[in-house]
Amino acid sequence: MPPAVDTVLDAPPDDADRVLYVHDLSVSSTATGAGFGRRLVDCALDAARRAGLQRAELVAVPGAAQFWQRLGFEALPVAGTLAEQVHGYGREAVYMGRVL
């Protein structure tokens, strides 16, 4: 369950999953197609691996799921409060994740 925006997080318990939550990623429309998005994600995932994180998760806003699929992310099932949060980004938003 991703935290609410502007939430200060405590250190997770030692046995908790270590997850990189990608909240925002954008590239100028003038640079679309130049590979900057992929490079940004690759750098973030590499840093997460080095930090011992195990997974990466995100909400793909409407129209972005294919980009994330090309980077190895898959749609994850959501229900309840998480489903409501995801749909707050738009009816076609998708919660996605991947193993690092």
TORDO-204165 format. One record per residue: x, y, z of N, C-alpha, C, CB in turn; residue number from 1; residue in one letter. Coordinates in pm, 1 decimal, padded with zeros to 6 digits. Atoms other than C-alpha are relative to their C-alpha. Glycine has a CB too. Layout:
<recs>
((X Y Z) (X Y Z) (X Y Z) (X Y Z) NUM "a");
...
</recs>
This chain:
<recs>
((00085.0 -00117.7 00000.0) (00000.0 00000.0 00000.0) (00089.4 00123.9 00000.0) (-00096.6 -00000.1 00122.7) 1 "m");
((-00084.3 -00119.2 00002.3) (00172.1 00322.2 -00109.0) (-00049.1 00102.2 00102.6) (00001.8 00062.0 -00141.1) 2 "p");
((00039.0 -00102.1 -00097.8) (00175.0 00601.1 00147.4) (-00067.3 00118.5 -00068.0) (00122.3 00047.6 00079.3) 3 "p");
((00060.9 -00122.9 00051.2) (-00028.7 00916.7 00107.9) (00110.7 00100.7 -00031.1) (-00102.2 00059.5 00102.8) 4 "a");
((-00095.5 -00105.6 00035.7) (00150.2 01212.0 -00051.2) (00030.0 00082.9 00124.3) (-00055.7 00090.7 -00115.2) 5 "v");
((-00047.8 -00082.5 -00111.4) (00352.3 01420.5 00198.5) (00004.4 -00074.2 00133.4) (-00087.5 00121.3 00013.9) 6 "d");
((-00011.2 00078.7 -00121.5) (00371.0 01134.9 00449.6) (00146.5 -00021.4 00032.7) (-00073.0 -00134.7 -00014.5) 7 "t");
((-00135.8 00029.0 -00044.8) (00691.7 01108.2 00651.9) (00000.6 -00146.6 00043.4) (00045.9 00096.9 00118.0) 8 "v");
((-00003.1 00143.3 -00025.7) (00786.7 00741.5 00664.6) (00101.1 -00035.0 00107.9) (00032.1 -00075.6 -00127.6) 9 "l");
((-00092.8 00058.6 -00095.3) (00942.9 00555.1 00954.3) (00075.0 -00112.0 -00070.7) (-00074.2 -00052.7 00127.4) 10 "d");
((-00072.6 00114.4 00056.6) (01200.3 00286.0 00884.6) (-00090.8 -00123.1 00006.5) (00135.2 -00025.7 00076.9) 11 "a");
((00085.2 00119.2 -00001.2) (01021.1 -00036.1 00786.4) (00057.2 -00106.1 00092.7) (-00015.6 -00056.9 -00141.8) 12 "p");
((-00051.8 00110.9 -00080.6) (01046.4 -00346.3 01003.6) (00103.6 -00079.2 -00080.2) (-00115.5 -00093.1 00046.2) 13 "p");
((-00106.4 00074.7 00068.0) (01344.8 -00566.8 00925.1) (-00053.3 -00105.5 -00096.1) (00089.3 -00066.2 00101.9) 14 "d");
((00052.9 00107.4 00083.6) (01120.8 -00836.5 00773.6) (-00093.8 00051.4 -00110.1) (-00073.2 -00100.5 00086.6) 15 "d");
((00089.7 -00057.8 00101.0) (00923.5 -00596.1 00547.5) (00062.5 -00009.4 -00138.7) (-00032.6 00147.1 00033.8) 16 "a");
((-00047.7 -00005.9 00138.0) (00947.0 -00608.3 00170.1) (00066.1 00134.5 -00024.2) (-00115.9 -00022.9 -00100.5) 17 "d");
((-00070.7 -00122.6 00036.3) (01186.4 -00350.5 00031.2) (-00043.5 00037.0 -00140.9) (00156.6 -00017.5 00009.2) 18 "r");
((00062.5 -00035.4 00126.7) (00998.6 -00173.9 -00247.1) (00034.6 00143.3 -00039.6) (-00152.0 -00017.5 00008.8) 19 "v");
((-00015.8 -00132.6 00058.2) (01092.6 00119.8 -00468.7) (-00135.8 00037.7 -00056.4) (00113.2 00003.8 -00110.8) 20 "l");
((00126.0 -00047.8 00055.7) (00773.7 00314.8 -00534.2) (00030.7 00118.6 -00090.5) (-00101.5 00039.4 00112.8) 21 "y");
((-00025.0 -00105.1 00097.7) (00805.6 00521.1 -00851.6) (-00124.4 00087.4 -00004.7) (00034.6 -00059.1 -00142.0) 22 "v");
((00117.7 -00086.2 -00006.0) (00576.8 00819.8 -00807.4) (-00015.3 00087.3 -00123.6) (00006.5 00087.0 00122.4) 23 "h");
((00008.5 -00088.3 00116.2) (00657.3 01058.8 -01089.9) (00120.9 -00019.6 -00089.2) (-00011.0 00147.1 00043.4) 24 "d");
((-00106.3 00003.0 00099.7) (00857.7 01032.0 -01405.9) (-00055.4 00069.8 -00123.2) (00047.8 -00148.0 -00032.2) 25 "l");
((00045.5 -00067.6 00121.6) (00825.9 01270.1 -01694.4) (00120.0 00046.5 -00080.0) (-00092.3 00119.4 00033.7) 26 "s");
((-00101.2 -00046.4 00093.6) (01024.6 01369.0 -01997.3) (-00068.4 00103.2 -00089.3) (00062.2 -00119.4 -00084.3) 27 "v");
((00054.5 -00103.6 00086.8) (00969.8 01682.3 -02203.5) (-00048.0 -00060.1 -00131.9) (00105.0 00108.9 -00026.0) 28 "s");
((00052.0 00049.5 00127.7) (00759.8 01623.7 -02512.7) (00100.8 00020.0 -00113.3) (-00131.5 00070.4 -00034.4) 29 "s");
((-00101.7 -00021.6 00103.6) (01050.0 01762.4 -02716.2) (00106.5 -00109.6 00002.0) (00066.1 00136.9 00018.4) 30 "t");
((-00099.8 00106.8 -00010.7) (01263.4 01468.6 -02594.0) (-00061.6 -00139.1 -00010.7) (00074.8 00012.2 00131.1) 31 "a");
((00066.7 00128.8 00011.1) (01004.4 01193.7 -02638.4) (00063.6 -00084.7 -00110.1) (-00149.4 00019.6 -00027.6) 32 "t");
((-00056.3 00091.7 00097.6) (01146.2 00890.8 -02814.9) (00151.7 -00004.7 -00002.7) (-00048.9 00035.9 -00133.4) 33 "g");
((-00147.0 -00004.0 -00000.2) (01509.3 00971.4 -02735.4) (00060.3 -00097.3 00101.0) (00048.4 00141.3 00030.4) 34 "a");
((-00050.5 00099.1 -00095.2) (01536.7 00702.3 -02464.9) (00026.7 00053.2 00139.6) (00124.4 -00058.9 -00052.5) 35 "g");
((-00026.2 -00057.2 -00132.5) (01555.0 00939.4 -02167.5) (-00083.2 -00067.1 00109.1) (-00028.3 00149.8 -00001.1) 36 "f");
((00085.1 00065.9 -00098.8) (01260.8 00773.7 -01989.2) (00057.9 -00133.6 00042.7) (-00140.2 -00019.6 -00055.5) 37 "g");
((-00060.5 00130.6 -00030.3) (01417.8 00429.5 -02012.2) (00127.4 00017.8 00082.5) (00031.5 -00077.1 -00130.5) 38 "r");
((-00124.9 -00022.1 -00074.0) (01751.9 00566.6 -01891.9) (-00027.0 00044.7 00143.1) (00086.4 00104.1 -00071.2) 39 "r");
((00036.3 -00041.1 -00135.8) (01589.3 00738.2 -01593.5) (-00044.8 -00118.7 00083.4) (-00110.3 00105.5 -00003.8) 40 "l");
((00049.6 00117.2 -00072.0) (01411.0 00418.7 -01496.0) (00114.4 -00096.2 00028.2) (-00111.2 -00070.7 -00080.2) 41 "v");
((-00113.7 00090.7 -00020.9) (01723.8 00206.1 -01544.5) (00087.5 00047.6 00116.0) (00084.3 -00010.9 -00128.7) 42 "d");
((-00081.8 -00054.7 -00109.6) (01920.0 00439.0 -01312.6) (-00069.0 -00020.2 00134.7) (00027.9 00150.2 -00022.9) 43 "c");
((00074.3 00016.9 -00125.5) (01646.6 00427.2 -01046.9) (-00002.0 -00146.5 00042.9) (-00144.1 00052.5 -00015.1) 44 "a");
((00004.4 00142.2 -00034.3) (01617.6 00047.4 -01063.0) (00137.5 -00050.2 00043.4) (-00050.9 -00082.1 -00119.2) 45 "l");
((-00136.0 00038.4 -00040.1) (01995.4 00004.5 -01045.0) (00030.6 00048.4 00141.6) (00103.7 00057.0 -00098.8) 46 "d");
((-00022.6 -00053.7 -00134.7) (02011.6 00230.4 -00737.7) (-00080.4 -00078.7 00102.7) (-00037.7 00149.6 00006.1) 47 "a");
((00083.7 00078.0 -00092.0) (01725.4 00037.9 -00577.6) (00061.8 -00137.4 00027.6) (-00142.1 -00016.6 -00057.9) 48 "a");
((-00066.0 00130.3 -00018.6) (01903.5 -00294.9 -00635.1) (00120.9 00013.5 00092.5) (00043.7 -00058.9 -00136.4) 49 "r");
((-00119.1 -00020.8 -00083.5) (02224.8 -00159.9 -00483.1) (-00037.3 00027.6 00145.4) (00083.6 00115.9 -00054.8) 50 "r");
((00047.0 -00029.5 -00135.7) (02023.1 -00043.6 -00180.9) (-00069.6 -00119.5 00064.7) (-00094.7 00118.7 -00002.5) 51 "a");
((00059.5 00120.1 -00056.2) (01885.4 -00394.7 -00132.3) (-00150.4 -00010.3 -00015.8) (00033.1 -00007.9 00142.2) 52 "g");
((00143.4 00010.2 00022.2) (01532.7 -00329.4 -00252.9) (-00029.5 -00120.7 -00087.1) (-00055.1 00128.5 -00064.7) 53 "l");
((00035.0 00125.2 00066.2) (01346.7 -00628.2 -00392.4) (-00097.6 00015.7 -00115.5) (-00057.5 -00093.7 00099.3) 54 "q");
((00104.2 -00021.9 00100.3) (01063.2 -00486.2 -00603.6) (-00010.5 00148.4 -00032.5) (-00136.2 -00054.2 00049.3) 55 "r");
((00038.1 -00136.6 00034.5) (00949.0 -00173.7 -00781.6) (-00148.4 -00002.8 -00034.4) (00086.4 00056.9 -00119.7) 56 "a");
((00143.3 -00009.5 00027.2) (00585.0 -00065.4 -00798.8) (-00034.5 00143.8 -00034.6) (-00083.4 -00048.8 00121.4) 57 "e");
((00042.0 -00132.6 00044.5) (00394.6 00227.7 -00946.7) (-00144.8 -00003.0 -00046.0) (00090.6 00050.6 -00113.1) 58 "l");
((00128.6 -00015.4 00067.4) (00065.7 00357.7 -01078.0) (00030.0 00054.4 -00138.5) (-00098.2 00094.9 00080.1) 59 "v");
((-00013.7 -00047.6 00138.1) (00072.8 00382.7 -01456.5) (-00124.4 00081.1 -00031.9) (00018.6 -00119.6 -00102.3) 60 "a");
((00113.1 -00085.8 00034.0) (-00146.5 00678.1 -01545.7) (-00054.8 -00043.6 -00135.6) (00042.0 00150.9 -00002.1) 61 "v");
((00057.5 00041.0 00128.8) (-00383.1 00631.7 -01840.2) (00093.4 00031.3 -00117.0) (-00134.6 00069.1 -00021.8) 62 "p");
((-00085.5 -00014.5 00116.5) (-00182.0 00576.5 -02156.9) (00145.4 -00036.5 00022.8) (-00007.1 00138.0 -00048.1) 63 "g");
((-00141.4 00026.4 -00029.3) (00144.8 00484.7 -01980.2) (00032.4 -00147.2 00022.3) (00041.2 00077.4 00121.0) 64 "a");
((-00026.0 00141.2 -00034.6) (00104.0 00110.3 -01911.3) (00092.9 -00068.8 -00100.5) (-00132.0 -00076.9 00008.2) 65 "a");
((-00086.1 00066.2 00099.3) (00269.3 00004.8 -02239.1) (00146.4 00037.3 00019.7) (-00044.2 00036.8 -00142.3) 66 "q");
((-00137.7 -00040.6 -00028.4) (00580.9 00208.6 -02157.9) (00056.4 -00085.3 00112.7) (00007.0 00150.2 00036.9) 67 "f");
((-00048.0 00075.5 -00115.3) (00610.8 00034.5 -01821.1) (00010.2 -00149.2 -00030.1) (-00091.8 00022.6 00119.0) 68 "w");
((-00009.8 00141.3 00039.3) (00540.5 -00308.3 -01971.7) (00129.3 -00027.3 -00074.7) (-00119.7 -00040.2 -00086.9) 69 "q");
((-00125.9 00017.4 00073.6) (00836.2 -00261.6 -02206.1) (00120.2 -00004.0 00094.4) (00017.8 00113.0 -00102.2) 70 "r");
((-00108.3 -00001.2 -00099.0) (01048.6 -00210.1 -01892.3) (-00014.6 -00112.4 00102.2) (00003.9 00134.4 00071.7) 71 "l");
((00012.3 00117.9 -00085.1) (00933.5 -00536.4 -01734.3) (-00106.2 00006.0 00108.2) (00127.7 -00025.3 00063.1) 72 "g");
((00106.0 -00010.6 -00099.5) (00643.2 -00413.7 -01521.7) (-00123.8 -00074.3 -00047.8) (-00033.4 00147.5 00029.0) 73 "f");
((00124.5 00070.9 00029.7) (00321.9 -00615.2 -01503.2) (-00111.3 00056.3 00085.9) (00015.2 -00152.3 00023.4) 74 "e");
((00116.1 -00044.6 -00076.6) (-00027.9 -00519.8 -01392.6) (-00016.6 -00090.3 00121.7) (-00128.9 -00000.8 -00087.7) 75 "a");
((00022.8 00073.2 -00123.7) (-00096.8 -00621.6 -01032.7) (-00145.8 00014.3 00040.9) (00093.7 00050.3 00112.4) 76 "l");
((00139.5 -00011.3 -00044.9) (-00439.0 -00700.8 -00888.8) (-00010.2 00095.2 00118.6) (-00056.5 -00138.8 00038.1) 77 "p");
((00024.5 -00092.4 -00110.1) (-00577.5 -00432.7 -00658.6) (-00146.0 -00010.1 00041.5) (00036.3 00145.8 -00040.0) 78 "v");
((00136.5 00001.4 -00051.3) (-00884.9 -00414.2 -00441.0) (-00010.2 00101.8 00112.5) (-00040.5 -00142.3 00049.4) 79 "a");
((00023.6 -00085.0 -00115.3) (-01039.1 -00198.4 -00172.9) (00057.4 00139.1 -00014.3) (00056.1 -00063.5 00120.9) 80 "g");
((-00053.4 -00135.8 -00005.7) (-00864.1 00123.5 -00073.9) (00104.2 00024.4 -00108.4) (00060.6 00026.8 00136.7) 81 "t");
((-00102.0 -00017.8 00103.5) (-00572.2 00067.1 -00310.9) (-00065.2 00018.5 -00136.7) (00096.2 -00120.4 -00002.7) 82 "l");
((00069.2 -00015.2 00128.4) (-00809.3 00023.9 -00605.9) (-00059.1 00140.3 -00012.5) (-00111.3 -00106.4 -00014.8) 83 "a");
((00054.4 -00135.7 00001.7) (-00978.0 00352.4 -00511.9) (00109.6 00102.3 -00026.5) (-00070.2 00031.1 00132.5) 84 "e");
((-00111.9 -00092.2 00021.5) (-00640.1 00528.7 -00495.5) (00046.3 -00004.4 -00145.1) (00117.0 -00034.1 00093.9) 85 "q");
((-00045.4 00015.1 00138.7) (-00535.6 00389.9 -00833.9) (-00098.9 00067.3 -00094.3) (00016.5 -00149.8 -00037.0) 86 "v");
((00101.0 -00059.4 00088.5) (-00863.4 00492.7 -00997.7) (-00007.5 00151.6 00015.1) (-00136.7 -00061.0 00028.2) 87 "h");
((-00008.1 -00144.5 -00016.1) (-00807.4 00842.2 -00857.9) (00090.1 00064.3 -00104.7) (00050.0 00033.9 00138.6) 88 "g");
((-00086.7 -00049.6 00107.0) (-00544.2 00876.4 -01132.6) (-00068.3 -00008.3 -00136.5) (00130.9 -00079.0 -00002.5) 89 "y");
((00074.7 00017.6 00124.9) (-00807.0 00791.6 -01396.9) (-00050.0 -00142.9 -00009.5) (00087.6 00035.1 -00122.8) 90 "g");
((00061.5 00133.2 00007.4) (-01031.2 00496.4 -01478.1) (00091.6 -00103.7 -00064.6) (-00130.2 00007.5 -00077.6) 91 "r");
((-00086.6 00095.5 00068.3) (-00764.1 00337.7 -01698.0) (00139.7 -00007.7 00062.4) (00011.4 00037.1 -00146.4) 92 "e");
((-00128.5 00011.1 -00070.5) (-00478.5 00377.1 -01447.6) (00019.6 -00145.6 00042.7) (00005.4 00096.3 00124.7) 93 "a");
((-00032.2 00138.9 -00030.5) (-00300.4 00049.6 -01368.8) (00109.1 -00004.0 00107.4) (00045.5 -00076.0 -00128.3) 94 "v");
((-00104.3 00020.8 -00099.3) (-00108.4 -00057.2 -01057.0) (00091.6 -00107.5 -00054.5) (-00059.1 -00039.8 00140.0) 95 "y");
((-00094.8 00091.2 00063.5) (00208.9 -00229.5 -01177.2) (00120.0 -00023.2 00090.4) (00045.6 00055.2 -00135.8) 96 "m");
((-00119.8 00030.1 -00076.8) (00516.7 -00394.2 -01034.3) (00090.8 -00095.0 -00075.4) (-00036.7 -00059.1 00134.9) 97 "g");
((-00096.9 00094.9 00056.7) (00826.0 -00596.2 -01112.1) (00103.4 -00033.8 00106.0) (00068.8 00058.3 -00127.7) 98 "r");
((-00109.6 00042.5 -00086.5) (01098.3 -00786.6 -00935.5) (00125.2 00070.4 -00048.1) (00018.1 -00155.9 -00000.8) 99 "v");
((-00126.9 -00062.8 00036.5) (01434.4 -00614.5 -00924.6) (00105.2 -00108.5 -00012.9) (00042.9 00107.2 00104.9) 100 "l");
</recs>
